[in-house]
Amino acid sequence: MQEKHITDKIKESYPFVDIIFGTHTLYKFPEDLYTSLEEKRRIEDVIDIDGKIYEDLPIKRDSKIKASVTIMNRMQ
């Protein structure tokens, strides 16, 4: 979702999608959902902060694993 060509394709191909958000704004999903429902408009919440750690992950790691990437979150 962080890549402009992907968000553009979603907007063009799926007009029924009300919220488009990137990995850096996942924490704002409840707010975006509320705004979309209340204002009855499409929300696009994608920011580019390449190179910054945005989820309070430690910079120094004790293991050989260099980093982790969340590929799925389960919303209930």
N, CA, C and O atoms as a Tripos MOL2 file, in Angstrom:
@<TRIPOS>MOLECULE
protein
  304   303    76     0     0
PROTEIN
NO_CHARGES

@<TRIPOS>ATOM
      1 N           0.8040   -1.1920    0.0000 N.3       1 MET1
      2 CA          0.0000    0.0000    0.0000 C.3       1 MET1
      3 C           0.8510    1.2610    0.0000 C.2       1 MET1
      4 O           0.3500    2.3400   -0.3180 O.2       1 MET1
      5 N           2.0900    1.1500    0.3400 N.am      2 GLN2
      6 CA          2.9570    2.3260    0.4070 C.3       2 GLN2
      7 C           3.3580    2.8340   -0.9770 C.2       2 GLN2
      8 O           3.8670    3.9490   -1.0930 O.2       2 GLN2
      9 N           3.1420    2.0530   -2.0110 N.am      3 GLU3
     10 CA          3.5690    2.4560   -3.3470 C.3       3 GLU3
     11 C           2.4240    3.1370   -4.0890 C.2       3 GLU3
     12 O           1.3110    2.6150   -4.1530 O.2       3 GLU3
     13 N           2.7170    4.3120   -4.6510 N.am      4 LYS4
     14 CA          1.6890    5.1280   -5.2920 C.3       4 LYS4
     15 C           0.9490    4.3880   -6.4010 C.2       4 LYS4
     16 O          -0.2670    4.5300   -6.5270 O.2       4 LYS4
     17 N           1.6590    3.6030   -7.2070 N.am      5 HIS5
     18 CA          0.9710    2.9120   -8.3020 C.3       5 HIS5
     19 C          -0.0470    1.8950   -7.7820 C.2       5 HIS5
     20 O          -1.0400    1.6140   -8.4530 O.2       5 HIS5
     21 N           0.1920    1.3490   -6.6040 N.am      6 ILE6
     22 CA         -0.7590    0.4030   -6.0170 C.3       6 ILE6
     23 C          -1.9940    1.1510   -5.5020 C.2       6 ILE6
     24 O          -3.1200    0.7220   -5.7530 O.2       6 ILE6
     25 N          -1.7980    2.2430   -4.8000 N.am      7 THR7
     26 CA         -2.9590    3.0010   -4.3150 C.3       7 THR7
     27 C          -3.7670    3.5550   -5.4800 C.2       7 THR7
     28 O          -4.9960    3.5780   -5.4240 O.2       7 THR7
     29 N          -3.0940    3.9990   -6.5280 N.am      8 ASP8
     30 CA         -3.8070    4.4970   -7.7100 C.3       8 ASP8
     31 C          -4.6450    3.3880   -8.3480 C.2       8 ASP8
     32 O          -5.7840    3.6240   -8.7500 O.2       8 ASP8
     33 N          -4.0880    2.1850   -8.4420 N.am      9 LYS9
     34 CA         -4.8200    1.0570   -9.0310 C.3       9 LYS9
     35 C          -6.0430    0.7100   -8.1910 C.2       9 LYS9
     36 O          -7.1100    0.4320   -8.7380 O.2       9 LYS9
     37 N          -5.9020    0.7230   -6.8950 N.am     10 ILE10
     38 CA         -7.0380    0.4220   -6.0210 C.3      10 ILE10
     39 C          -8.1330    1.4650   -6.2000 C.2      10 ILE10
     40 O          -9.3110    1.1240   -6.3060 O.2      10 ILE10
     41 N          -7.7440    2.7390   -6.2350 N.am     11 LYS11
     42 CA         -8.7380    3.8050   -6.4080 C.3      11 LYS11
     43 C          -9.4720    3.6790   -7.7450 C.2      11 LYS11
     44 O         -10.6820    3.8980   -7.8140 O.2      11 LYS11
     45 N          -8.7520    3.3330   -8.7890 N.am     12 GLU12
     46 CA         -9.3510    3.2250  -10.1200 C.3      12 GLU12
     47 C         -10.1630    1.9430  -10.2960 C.2      12 GLU12
     48 O         -11.2360    1.9620  -10.9000 O.2      12 GLU12
     49 N          -9.6560    0.8410   -9.7740 N.am     13 SER13
     50 CA        -10.2800   -0.4610  -10.0190 C.3      13 SER13
     51 C         -11.3960   -0.8030   -9.0400 C.2      13 SER13
     52 O         -12.2890   -1.5830   -9.3680 O.2      13 SER13
     53 N         -11.3550   -0.2280   -7.8470 N.am     14 TYR14
     54 CA        -12.3090   -0.5920   -6.8050 C.3      14 TYR14
     55 C         -12.9440    0.6600   -6.2030 C.2      14 TYR14
     56 O         -12.5470    1.0920   -5.1200 O.2      14 TYR14
     57 N         -13.9090    1.2390   -6.8810 N.am     15 PRO15
     58 CA        -14.5120    2.4820   -6.3960 C.3      15 PRO15
     59 C         -15.2800    2.3280   -5.0810 C.2      15 PRO15
     60 O         -15.5940    3.3230   -4.4280 O.2      15 PRO15
     61 N         -15.5800    1.0930   -4.6930 N.am     16 PHE16
     62 CA        -16.3160    0.8450   -3.4570 C.3      16 PHE16
     63 C         -15.4170    0.8270   -2.2220 C.2      16 PHE16
     64 O         -15.9220    0.7640   -1.1010 O.2      16 PHE16
     65 N         -14.0960    0.8800   -2.4020 N.am     17 VAL17
     66 CA        -13.1640    0.8980   -1.2710 C.3      17 VAL17
     67 C         -13.1930    2.2870   -0.6460 C.2      17 VAL17
     68 O         -12.9620    3.2880   -1.3240 O.2      17 VAL17
     69 N         -13.4760    2.3360    0.6420 N.am     18 ASP18
     70 CA        -13.6150    3.6190    1.3300 C.3      18 ASP18
     71 C         -12.3580    4.0690    2.0610 C.2      18 ASP18
     72 O         -12.1750    5.2620    2.3030 O.2      18 ASP18
     73 N         -11.4890    3.1230    2.4140 N.am     19 ILE19
     74 CA        -10.2900    3.4770    3.1770 C.3      19 ILE19
     75 C          -9.0800    2.8120    2.5510 C.2      19 ILE19
     76 O          -9.0640    1.6000    2.3320 O.2      19 ILE19
     77 N          -8.0740    3.6110    2.2670 N.am     20 ILE20
     78 CA         -6.7880    3.1100    1.7920 C.3      20 ILE20
     79 C          -5.7550    3.6170    2.7830 C.2      20 ILE20
     80 O          -5.5900    4.8240    2.9580 O.2      20 ILE20
     81 N          -5.0620    2.6890    3.4290 N.am     21 PHE21
     82 CA         -4.0530    3.1050    4.4020 C.3      21 PHE21
     83 C          -2.7900    2.2940    4.2210 C.2      21 PHE21
     84 O          -2.8170    1.1540    3.7570 O.2      21 PHE21
     85 N          -1.6880    2.9070    4.5960 N.am     22 GLY22
     86 CA         -0.3970    2.2510    4.4560 C.3      22 GLY22
     87 C           0.0590    1.6170    5.7530 C.2      22 GLY22
     88 O          -0.6030    1.7200    6.7850 O.2      22 GLY22
     89 N           1.1870    0.9700    5.6790 N.am     23 THR23
     90 CA          1.7120    0.2680    6.8500 C.3      23 THR23
     91 C           2.0900    1.2190    7.9760 C.2      23 THR23
     92 O           2.0820    0.8260    9.1420 O.2      23 THR23
     93 N           2.4170    2.4540    7.6480 N.am     24 HIS24
     94 CA          2.8310    3.4110    8.6750 C.3      24 HIS24
     95 C           1.6480    4.0690    9.3670 C.2      24 HIS24
     96 O           1.8360    4.7740   10.3580 O.2      24 HIS24
     97 N           0.4410    3.8590    8.8750 N.am     25 THR25
     98 CA         -0.7250    4.4830    9.4970 C.3      25 THR25
     99 C          -1.7390    3.4620    9.9950 C.2      25 THR25
    100 O          -2.9050    3.7940   10.2120 O.2      25 THR25
    101 N          -1.3030    2.2350   10.1740 N.am     26 LEU26
    102 CA         -2.1930    1.1880   10.6720 C.3      26 LEU26
    103 C          -2.8040    1.5810   12.0140 C.2      26 LEU26
    104 O          -3.9720    1.2880   12.2710 O.2      26 LEU26
    105 N          -2.0390    2.2290   12.8570 N.am     27 TYR27
    106 CA         -2.5210    2.6180   14.1760 C.3      27 TYR27
    107 C          -3.6880    3.6120   14.0890 C.2      27 TYR27
    108 O          -4.4440    3.7520   15.0500 O.2      27 TYR27
    109 N          -3.8430    4.2980   12.9600 N.am     28 LYS28
    110 CA         -4.9180    5.2740   12.7820 C.3      28 LYS28
    111 C          -6.1630    4.6810   12.1310 C.2      28 LYS28
    112 O          -7.1120    5.4100   11.8460 O.2      28 LYS28
    113 N          -6.1760    3.3740   11.8930 N.am     29 PHE29
    114 CA         -7.3140    2.7610   11.2160 C.3      29 PHE29
    115 C          -8.6510    3.0550   11.8990 C.2      29 PHE29
    116 O          -9.6010    3.4230   11.2080 O.2      29 PHE29
    117 N          -8.7720    2.9120   13.2310 N.am     30 PRO30
    118 CA        -10.0750    3.2210   13.8590 C.3      30 PRO30
    119 C         -10.5280    4.6640   13.5880 C.2      30 PRO30
    120 O         -11.7060    4.9080   13.3270 O.2      30 PRO30
    121 N          -9.6030    5.5990   13.6520 N.am     31 GLU31
    122 CA         -9.9300    7.0000   13.3750 C.3      31 GLU31
    123 C         -10.3490    7.1870   11.9070 C.2      31 GLU31
    124 O         -11.3220    7.8830   11.6160 O.2      31 GLU31
    125 N          -9.6080    6.5630   10.9970 N.am     32 ASP32
    126 CA         -9.9390    6.6580    9.5750 C.3      32 ASP32
    127 C         -11.3050    6.0490    9.2850 C.2      32 ASP32
    128 O         -12.0820    6.6020    8.5070 O.2      32 ASP32
    129 N         -11.5950    4.9200    9.9050 N.am     33 LEU33
    130 CA        -12.8890    4.2690    9.7220 C.3      33 LEU33
    131 C         -14.0110    5.1750   10.2100 C.2      33 LEU33
    132 O         -15.0130    5.3600    9.5200 O.2      33 LEU33
    133 N         -13.8430    5.7270   11.3810 N.am     34 TYR34
    134 CA        -14.8480    6.6310   11.9390 C.3      34 TYR34
    135 C         -15.0770    7.8320   11.0180 C.2      34 TYR34
    136 O         -16.2190    8.1880   10.7270 O.2      34 TYR34
    137 N         -13.9930    8.4480   10.5660 N.am     35 THR35
    138 CA        -14.0940    9.6090    9.6780 C.3      35 THR35
    139 C         -14.8000    9.2490    8.3810 C.2      35 THR35
    140 O         -15.6520    9.9990    7.9050 O.2      35 THR35
    141 N         -14.4550    8.1180    7.8150 N.am     36 SER36
    142 CA        -15.0750    7.6760    6.5680 C.3      36 SER36
    143 C         -16.5800    7.4690    6.7400 C.2      36 SER36
    144 O         -17.3690    7.8630    5.8810 O.2      36 SER36
    145 N         -16.9680    6.8530    7.8470 N.am     37 LEU37
    146 CA        -18.3900    6.6040    8.0990 C.3      37 LEU37
    147 C         -19.1540    7.8930    8.3860 C.2      37 LEU37
    148 O         -20.2550    8.0970    7.8750 O.2      37 LEU37
    149 N         -18.5720    8.7510    9.1980 N.am     38 GLU38
    150 CA        -19.2360    9.9980    9.5800 C.3      38 GLU38
    151 C         -19.3540   10.9790    8.4160 C.2      38 GLU38
    152 O         -20.4010   11.5970    8.2210 O.2      38 GLU38
    153 N         -18.2800   11.1160    7.6470 N.am     39 GLU39
    154 CA        -18.2480   12.1180    6.5810 C.3      39 GLU39
    155 C         -18.6340   11.5360    5.2190 C.2      39 GLU39
    156 O         -18.7220   12.2530    4.2220 O.2      39 GLU39
    157 N         -18.8600   10.2230    5.2010 N.am     40 LYS40
    158 CA        -19.2630    9.5270    3.9680 C.3      40 LYS40
    159 C         -18.3520    9.8780    2.7860 C.2      40 LYS40
    160 O         -18.8090   10.2720    1.7130 O.2      40 LYS40
    161 N         -17.0570    9.7210    3.0240 N.am     41 ARG41
    162 CA        -16.0800   10.0010    1.9760 C.3      41 ARG41
    163 C         -14.9350    9.0050    2.0510 C.2      41 ARG41
    164 O         -14.7280    8.3480    3.0710 O.2      41 ARG41
    165 N         -14.1960    8.9060    0.9550 N.am     42 ARG42
    166 CA        -13.0380    8.0150    0.8910 C.3      42 ARG42
    167 C         -11.8730    8.6430    1.6480 C.2      42 ARG42
    168 O         -11.6160    9.8420    1.5370 O.2      42 ARG42
    169 N         -11.1810    7.8240    2.4100 N.am     43 ILE43
    170 CA        -10.0060    8.2560    3.1640 C.3      43 ILE43
    171 C          -8.7830    7.5930    2.5530 C.2      43 ILE43
    172 O          -8.7620    6.3780    2.3520 O.2      43 ILE43
    173 N          -7.7740    8.3820    2.2620 N.am     44 GLU44
    174 CA         -6.4810    7.8560    1.8200 C.3      44 GLU44
    175 C          -5.4420    8.3370    2.8160 C.2      44 GLU44
    176 O          -5.1250    9.5250    2.8780 O.2      44 GLU44
    177 N          -4.9160    7.4020    3.5920 N.am     45 ASP45
    178 CA         -3.9870    7.7370    4.6660 C.3      45 ASP45
    179 C          -2.6820    6.9620    4.4640 C.2      45 ASP45
    180 O          -2.4280    5.9620    5.1370 O.2      45 ASP45
    181 N          -1.8770    7.4320    3.5430 N.am     46 VAL46
    182 CA         -0.5940    6.7990    3.2310 C.3      46 VAL46
    183 C           0.4730    7.8690    3.3570 C.2      46 VAL46
    184 O           0.3940    8.9180    2.7170 O.2      46 VAL46
    185 N           1.4690    7.5980    4.1840 N.am     47 ILE47
    186 CA          2.5700    8.5490    4.3310 C.3      47 ILE47
    187 C           3.8820    7.8550    4.0000 C.2      47 ILE47
    188 O           4.0140    6.6410    4.1540 O.2      47 ILE47
    189 N           4.8320    8.6270    3.5520 N.am     48 ASP48
    190 CA          6.1400    8.0910    3.1900 C.3      48 ASP48
    191 C           7.1610    8.5410    4.2240 C.2      48 ASP48
    192 O           7.5690    9.7020    4.2490 O.2      48 ASP48
    193 N           7.5640    7.6130    5.0690 N.am     49 ILE49
    194 CA          8.5880    7.9120    6.0700 C.3      49 ILE49
    195 C           9.7070    6.8930    5.9560 C.2      49 ILE49
    196 O          10.1760    6.3510    6.9560 O.2      49 ILE49
    197 N          10.1210    6.6460    4.7490 N.am     50 ASP50
    198 CA         11.1240    5.6350    4.4490 C.3      50 ASP50
    199 C          12.3470    5.7940    5.3400 C.2      50 ASP50
    200 O          12.9020    6.8850    5.4730 O.2      50 ASP50
    201 N          12.7530    4.6920    5.9430 N.am     51 GLY51
    202 CA         13.9690    4.6850    6.7370 C.3      51 GLY51
    203 C          13.7630    4.9290    8.2190 C.2      51 GLY51
    204 O          14.7080    4.7890    8.9950 O.2      51 GLY51
    205 N          12.5600    5.2880    8.6380 N.am     52 LYS52
    206 CA         12.3020    5.5390   10.0510 C.3      52 LYS52
    207 C          11.6160    4.3300   10.6700 C.2      52 LYS52
    208 O          10.8560    3.6290   10.0020 O.2      52 LYS52
    209 N          11.8830    4.0930   11.9300 N.am     53 ILE53
    210 CA         11.1870    3.0440   12.6640 C.3      53 ILE53
    211 C           9.9750    3.7010   13.3020 C.2      53 ILE53
    212 O          10.1120    4.6080   14.1230 O.2      53 ILE53
    213 N           8.8010    3.2470   12.9280 N.am     54 TYR54
    214 CA          7.5830    3.9220   13.3190 C.3      54 TYR54
    215 C           6.7810    3.1550   14.3540 C.2      54 TYR54
    216 O           5.8260    3.6970   14.9120 O.2      54 TYR54
    217 N           7.1370    1.9270   14.6200 N.am     55 GLU55
    218 CA          6.3560    1.1140   15.5370 C.3      55 GLU55
    219 C           7.0960    0.8540   16.8420 C.2      55 GLU55
    220 O           6.8250   -0.1420   17.5120 O.2      55 GLU55
    221 N           8.0040    1.7120   17.2050 N.am     56 ASP56
    222 CA          8.7710    1.5940   18.4450 C.3      56 ASP56
    223 C           9.5360    0.2800   18.5460 C.2      56 ASP56
    224 O           9.6860   -0.2740   19.6350 O.2      56 ASP56
    225 N          10.0140   -0.2130   17.4190 N.am     57 LEU57
    226 CA         10.8470   -1.4110   17.4290 C.3      57 LEU57
    227 C          12.2630   -1.0210   17.8410 C.2      57 LEU57
    228 O          12.7490    0.0420   17.4560 O.2      57 LEU57
    229 N          12.9170   -1.8580   18.6090 N.am     58 PRO58
    230 CA         14.2730   -1.5020   19.0220 C.3      58 PRO58
    231 C          15.2420   -1.4850   17.8450 C.2      58 PRO58
    232 O          15.1420   -2.3030   16.9310 O.2      58 PRO58
    233 N          16.1680   -0.5550   17.8800 N.am     59 ILE59
    234 CA         17.1810   -0.4800   16.8260 C.3      59 ILE59
    235 C          18.2500   -1.5360   17.0670 C.2      59 ILE59
    236 O          18.7120   -2.1750   16.1210 O.2      59 ILE59
    237 N          18.6430   -1.7240   18.3080 N.am     60 LYS60
    238 CA         19.6460   -2.7320   18.6480 C.3      60 LYS60
    239 C          18.9210   -4.0600   18.9060 C.2      60 LYS60
    240 O          17.9850   -4.1320   19.7020 O.2      60 LYS60
    241 N          19.3760   -5.0940   18.2200 N.am     61 ARG61
    242 CA         18.7550   -6.4060   18.3810 C.3      61 ARG61
    243 C          19.7740   -7.3910   18.9480 C.2      61 ARG61
    244 O          20.9600   -7.3450   18.6210 O.2      61 ARG61
    245 N          19.2840   -8.2740   19.7980 N.am     62 ASP62
    246 CA         20.1560   -9.2470   20.4390 C.3      62 ASP62
    247 C          20.3180  -10.5320   19.6340 C.2      62 ASP62
    248 O          21.1790  -11.3540   19.9490 O.2      62 ASP62
    249 N          19.5040  -10.7130   18.6050 N.am     63 SER63
    250 CA         19.5940  -11.9400   17.8220 C.3      63 SER63
    251 C          20.1730  -11.6500   16.4420 C.2      63 SER63
    252 O          20.4400  -10.4990   16.0930 O.2      63 SER63
    253 N          20.3610  -12.7150   15.6630 N.am     64 LYS64
    254 CA         20.8940  -12.5740   14.3090 C.3      64 LYS64
    255 C          19.8350  -12.0720   13.3270 C.2      64 LYS64
    256 O          20.1650  -11.6760   12.2090 O.2      64 LYS64
    257 N          18.5760  -12.0860   13.7350 N.am     65 ILE65
    258 CA         17.5060  -11.5950   12.8730 C.3      65 ILE65
    259 C          17.6590  -10.0850   12.7570 C.2      65 ILE65
    260 O          17.6990   -9.3760   13.7620 O.2      65 ILE65
    261 N          17.7420   -9.6070   11.5420 N.am     66 LYS66
    262 CA         17.9820   -8.1760   11.3040 C.3      66 LYS66
    263 C          16.7300   -7.3330   11.4900 C.2      66 LYS66
    264 O          16.8110   -6.2150   11.9990 O.2      66 LYS66
    265 N          15.5700   -7.8520   11.0860 N.am     67 ALA67
    266 CA         14.3170   -7.1100   11.2210 C.3      67 ALA67
    267 C          13.1510   -8.0530   10.9840 C.2      67 ALA67
    268 O          13.3270   -9.1730   10.5040 O.2      67 ALA67
    269 N          11.9750   -7.5900   11.3220 N.am     68 SER68
    270 CA         10.7830   -8.3720   11.0510 C.3      68 SER68
    271 C           9.7720   -7.4800   10.3460 C.2      68 SER68
    272 O           9.7780   -6.2580   10.4890 O.2      68 SER68
    273 N           8.9110   -8.1240    9.5870 N.am     69 VAL69
    274 CA          7.8960   -7.4030    8.8380 C.3      69 VAL69
    275 C           6.5530   -8.0530    9.1210 C.2      69 VAL69
    276 O           6.3980   -9.2600    8.9370 O.2      69 VAL69
    277 N           5.5860   -7.2720    9.5650 N.am     70 THR70
    278 CA          4.2410   -7.7860    9.7740 C.3      70 THR70
    279 C           3.5770   -7.9470    8.4270 C.2      70 THR70
    280 O           3.4700   -6.9880    7.6630 O.2      70 THR70
    281 N           3.1280   -9.1570    8.1300 N.am     71 ILE71
    282 CA          2.4800   -9.3880    6.8450 C.3      71 ILE71
    283 C           0.9730   -9.5190    6.9760 C.2      71 ILE71
    284 O           0.2550   -9.4850    5.9770 O.2      71 ILE71
    285 N           0.4850   -9.6700    8.2150 N.am     72 MET72
    286 CA         -0.9550   -9.7890    8.3940 C.3      72 MET72
    287 C          -1.3110   -9.4210    9.8260 C.2      72 MET72
    288 O          -0.6070   -9.7820   10.7690 O.2      72 MET72
    289 N          -2.4070   -8.7040    9.9720 N.am     73 ASN73
    290 CA         -2.9810   -8.4090   11.2760 C.3      73 ASN73
    291 C          -4.4270   -8.8440   11.2690 C.2      73 ASN73
    292 O          -5.1540   -8.6110   10.3030 O.2      73 ASN73
    293 N          -4.8320   -9.4630   12.3260 N.am     74 ARG74
    294 CA         -6.2150   -9.9200   12.4280 C.3      74 ARG74
    295 C          -7.0120   -8.8930   13.2020 C.2      74 ARG74
    296 O          -6.7310   -8.6300   14.3710 O.2      74 ARG74
    297 N          -8.0020   -8.3170   12.5540 N.am     75 MET75
    298 CA         -8.8850   -7.3360   13.1930 C.3      75 MET75
    299 C         -10.1350   -8.0540   13.6540 C.2      75 MET75
    300 O         -10.7170   -8.8380   12.9050 O.2      75 MET75
    301 N         -10.5480   -7.7950   14.8720 N.am     76 GLN76
    302 CA        -11.7730   -8.4350   15.3710 C.3      76 GLN76
    303 C         -12.8640   -7.4270   15.5020 C.2      76 GLN76
    304 O         -13.9760   -7.7680   15.9060 O.2      76 GLN76
@<TRIPOS>BOND
     1     1     2 1
     2     2     3 1
     3     3     4 2
     4     3     5 am
     5     5     6 1
     6     6     7 1
     7     7     8 2
     8     7     9 am
     9     9    10 1
    10    10    11 1
    11    11    12 2
    12    11    13 am
    13    13    14 1
    14    14    15 1
    15    15    16 2
    16    15    17 am
    17    17    18 1
    18    18    19 1
    19    19    20 2
    20    19    21 am
    21    21    22 1
    22    22    23 1
    23    23    24 2
    24    23    25 am
    25    25    26 1
    26    26    27 1
    27    27    28 2
    28    27    29 am
    29    29    30 1
    30    30    31 1
    31    31    32 2
    32    31    33 am
    33    33    34 1
    34    34    35 1
    35    35    36 2
    36    35    37 am
    37    37    38 1
    38    38    39 1
    39    39    40 2
    40    39    41 am
    41    41    42 1
    42    42    43 1
    43    43    44 2
    44    43    45 am
    45    45    46 1
    46    46    47 1
    47    47    48 2
    48    47    49 am
    49    49    50 1
    50    50    51 1
    51    51    52 2
    52    51    53 am
    53    53    54 1
    54    54    55 1
    55    55    56 2
    56    55    57 am
    57    57    58 1
    58    58    59 1
    59    59    60 2
    60    59    61 am
    61    61    62 1
    62    62    63 1
    63    63    64 2
    64    63    65 am
    65    65    66 1
    66    66    67 1
    67    67    68 2
    68    67    69 am
    69    69    70 1
    70    70    71 1
    71    71    72 2
    72    71    73 am
    73    73    74 1
    74    74    75 1
    75    75    76 2
    76    75    77 am
    77    77    78 1
    78    78    79 1
    79    79    80 2
    80    79    81 am
    81    81    82 1
    82    82    83 1
    83    83    84 2
    84    83    85 am
    85    85    86 1
    86    86    87 1
    87    87    88 2
    88    87    89 am
    89    89    90 1
    90    90    91 1
    91    91    92 2
    92    91    93 am
    93    93    94 1
    94    94    95 1
    95    95    96 2
    96    95    97 am
    97    97    98 1
    98    98    99 1
    99    99   100 2
   100    99   101 am
   101   101   102 1
   102   102   103 1
   103   103   104 2
   104   103   105 am
   105   105   106 1
   106   106   107 1
   107   107   108 2
   108   107   109 am
   109   109   110 1
   110   110   111 1
   111   111   112 2
   112   111   113 am
   113   113   114 1
   114   114   115 1
   115   115   116 2
   116   115   117 am
   117   117   118 1
   118   118   119 1
   119   119   120 2
   120   119   121 am
   121   121   122 1
   122   122   123 1
   123   123   124 2
   124   123   125 am
   125   125   126 1
   126   126   127 1
   127   127   128 2
   128   127   129 am
   129   129   130 1
   130   130   131 1
   131   131   132 2
   132   131   133 am
   133   133   134 1
   134   134   135 1
   135   135   136 2
   136   135   137 am
   137   137   138 1
   138   138   139 1
   139   139   140 2
   140   139   141 am
   141   141   142 1
   142   142   143 1
   143   143   144 2
   144   143   145 am
   145   145   146 1
   146   146   147 1
   147   147   148 2
   148   147   149 am
   149   149   150 1
   150   150   151 1
   151   151   152 2
   152   151   153 am
   153   153   154 1
   154   154   155 1
   155   155   156 2
   156   155   157 am
   157   157   158 1
   158   158   159 1
   159   159   160 2
   160   159   161 am
   161   161   162 1
   162   162   163 1
   163   163   164 2
   164   163   165 am
   165   165   166 1
   166   166   167 1
   167   167   168 2
   168   167   169 am
   169   169   170 1
   170   170   171 1
   171   171   172 2
   172   171   173 am
   173   173   174 1
   174   174   175 1
   175   175   176 2
   176   175   177 am
   177   177   178 1
   178   178   179 1
   179   179   180 2
   180   179   181 am
   181   181   182 1
   182   182   183 1
   183   183   184 2
   184   183   185 am
   185   185   186 1
   186   186   187 1
   187   187   188 2
   188   187   189 am
   189   189   190 1
   190   190   191 1
   191   191   192 2
   192   191   193 am
   193   193   194 1
   194   194   195 1
   195   195   196 2
   196   195   197 am
   197   197   198 1
   198   198   199 1
   199   199   200 2
   200   199   201 am
   201   201   202 1
   202   202   203 1
   203   203   204 2
   204   203   205 am
   205   205   206 1
   206   206   207 1
   207   207   208 2
   208   207   209 am
   209   209   210 1
   210   210   211 1
   211   211   212 2
   212   211   213 am
   213   213   214 1
   214   214   215 1
   215   215   216 2
   216   215   217 am
   217   217   218 1
   218   218   219 1
   219   219   220 2
   220   219   221 am
   221   221   222 1
   222   222   223 1
   223   223   224 2
   224   223   225 am
   225   225   226 1
   226   226   227 1
   227   227   228 2
   228   227   229 am
   229   229   230 1
   230   230   231 1
   231   231   232 2
   232   231   233 am
   233   233   234 1
   234   234   235 1
   235   235   236 2
   236   235   237 am
   237   237   238 1
   238   238   239 1
   239   239   240 2
   240   239   241 am
   241   241   242 1
   242   242   243 1
   243   243   244 2
   244   243   245 am
   245   245   246 1
   246   246   247 1
   247   247   248 2
   248   247   249 am
   249   249   250 1
   250   250   251 1
   251   251   252 2
   252   251   253 am
   253   253   254 1
   254   254   255 1
   255   255   256 2
   256   255   257 am
   257   257   258 1
   258   258   259 1
   259   259   260 2
   260   259   261 am
   261   261   262 1
   262   262   263 1
   263   263   264 2
   264   263   265 am
   265   265   266 1
   266   266   267 1
   267   267   268 2
   268   267   269 am
   269   269   270 1
   270   270   271 1
   271   271   272 2
   272   271   273 am
   273   273   274 1
   274   274   275 1
   275   275   276 2
   276   275   277 am
   277   277   278 1
   278   278   279 1
   279   279   280 2
   280   279   281 am
   281   281   282 1
   282   282   283 1
   283   283   284 2
   284   283   285 am
   285   285   286 1
   286   286   287 1
   287   287   288 2
   288   287   289 am
   289   289   290 1
   290   290   291 1
   291   291   292 2
   292   291   293 am
   293   293   294 1
   294   294   295 1
   295   295   296 2
   296   295   297 am
   297   297   298 1
   298   298   299 1
   299   299   300 2
   300   299   301 am
   301   301   302 1
   302   302   303 1
   303   303   304 2
@<TRIPOS>SUBSTRUCTURE
     1 MET1         2 RESIDUE 1 A MET
     2 GLN2         6 RESIDUE 1 A GLN
     3 GLU3        10 RESIDUE 1 A GLU
     4 LYS4        14 RESIDUE 1 A LYS
     5 HIS5        18 RESIDUE 1 A HIS
     6 ILE6        22 RESIDUE 1 A ILE
     7 THR7        26 RESIDUE 1 A THR
     8 ASP8        30 RESIDUE 1 A ASP
     9 LYS9        34 RESIDUE 1 A LYS
    10 ILE10       38 RESIDUE 1 A ILE
    11 LYS11       42 RESIDUE 1 A LYS
    12 GLU12       46 RESIDUE 1 A GLU
    13 SER13       50 RESIDUE 1 A SER
    14 TYR14       54 RESIDUE 1 A TYR
    15 PRO15       58 RESIDUE 1 A PRO
    16 PHE16       62 RESIDUE 1 A PHE
    17 VAL17       66 RESIDUE 1 A VAL
    18 ASP18       70 RESIDUE 1 A ASP
    19 ILE19       74 RESIDUE 1 A ILE
    20 ILE20       78 RESIDUE 1 A ILE
    21 PHE21       82 RESIDUE 1 A PHE
    22 GLY22       86 RESIDUE 1 A GLY
    23 THR23       90 RESIDUE 1 A THR
    24 HIS24       94 RESIDUE 1 A HIS
    25 THR25       98 RESIDUE 1 A THR
    26 LEU26      102 RESIDUE 1 A LEU
    27 TYR27      106 RESIDUE 1 A TYR
    28 LYS28      110 RESIDUE 1 A LYS
    29 PHE29      114 RESIDUE 1 A PHE
    30 PRO30      118 RESIDUE 1 A PRO
    31 GLU31      122 RESIDUE 1 A GLU
    32 ASP32      126 RESIDUE 1 A ASP
    33 LEU33      130 RESIDUE 1 A LEU
    34 TYR34      134 RESIDUE 1 A TYR
    35 THR35      138 RESIDUE 1 A THR
    36 SER36      142 RESIDUE 1 A SER
    37 LEU37      146 RESIDUE 1 A LEU
    38 GLU38      150 RESIDUE 1 A GLU
    39 GLU39      154 RESIDUE 1 A GLU
    40 LYS40      158 RESIDUE 1 A LYS
    41 ARG41      162 RESIDUE 1 A ARG
    42 ARG42      166 RESIDUE 1 A ARG
    43 ILE43      170 RESIDUE 1 A ILE
    44 GLU44      174 RESIDUE 1 A GLU
    45 ASP45      178 RESIDUE 1 A ASP
    46 VAL46      182 RESIDUE 1 A VAL
    47 ILE47      186 RESIDUE 1 A ILE
    48 ASP48      190 RESIDUE 1 A ASP
    49 ILE49      194 RESIDUE 1 A ILE
    50 ASP50      198 RESIDUE 1 A ASP
    51 GLY51      202 RESIDUE 1 A GLY
    52 LYS52      206 RESIDUE 1 A LYS
    53 ILE53      210 RESIDUE 1 A ILE
    54 TYR54      214 RESIDUE 1 A TYR
    55 GLU55      218 RESIDUE 1 A GLU
    56 ASP56      222 RESIDUE 1 A ASP
    57 LEU57      226 RESIDUE 1 A LEU
    58 PRO58      230 RESIDUE 1 A PRO
    59 ILE59      234 RESIDUE 1 A ILE
    60 LYS60      238 RESIDUE 1 A LYS
    61 ARG61      242 RESIDUE 1 A ARG
    62 ASP62      246 RESIDUE 1 A ASP
    63 SER63      250 RESIDUE 1 A SER
    64 LYS64      254 RESIDUE 1 A LYS
    65 ILE65      258 RESIDUE 1 A ILE
    66 LYS66      262 RESIDUE 1 A LYS
    67 ALA67      266 RESIDUE 1 A ALA
    68 SER68      270 RESIDUE 1 A SER
    69 VAL69      274 RESIDUE 1 A VAL
    70 THR70      278 RESIDUE 1 A THR
    71 ILE71      282 RESIDUE 1 A ILE
    72 MET72      286 RESIDUE 1 A MET
    73 ASN73      290 RESIDUE 1 A ASN
    74 ARG74      294 RESIDUE 1 A ARG
    75 MET75      298 RESIDUE 1 A MET
    76 GLN76      302 RESIDUE 1 A GLN
